[in-house]
Each structure stands twice: as C-alpha cells, then as structure tokens.
C-alpha cells in the first residue's frame, strides 16, 4: 500500500504527456513574446510620446481659448448700421456706405 502504486499504469502516462504540453506551452509563449516584443516596445514608445505631447497640446488649446483673446486688440467699430432691423445687406456694412440707387 505504497503511494507509488497510484501512479502506475495509465495515470503515469497522462502526467508525462501533460508535462510535455506544459513545456510546449512555455516554449510557444516565449517564442510569441520574442516575436511580439517589437510591437509591444513600439506601443510603449508611442504611449510615452503621447504622455508628453497631449499635455502640451491641451495647454496650447487653453492658451488660444483663454489668454489669446485678452492679448488681441479690439475690433474696429466704425461700421454704420443703415439697414432696417429685418434686412440683410452686407455691402453697406462692408463698404461703410449705401450704394447709390441705379436708374433704370
């Protein structure tokens, strides 16, 4: 009644083939890691560059949206409004005067 008797016969062979499968899985994992190491390294490099670039872009956008309008000179306000409230006339606003009426 020895504990060694339990592994005799077919169970011993299952254990042996299972260990071959484990070793094959380790080997395949190492090979796939070696093959995809360049892809993983490139992904890490892109992520590191993004960690530097994204804050710079966000600061630039915030600068353009918040600070730059304060630094711009005010727009000229020498336009004359000559049309009624419901009219759409762009020439009078752009040129500053109403065109002379044309005779027919």
Helices and strands as residue ranges (DSSP letters): G 3-7, H 10-35, H 37-62, I 63-67, H 68-71, H 90-95
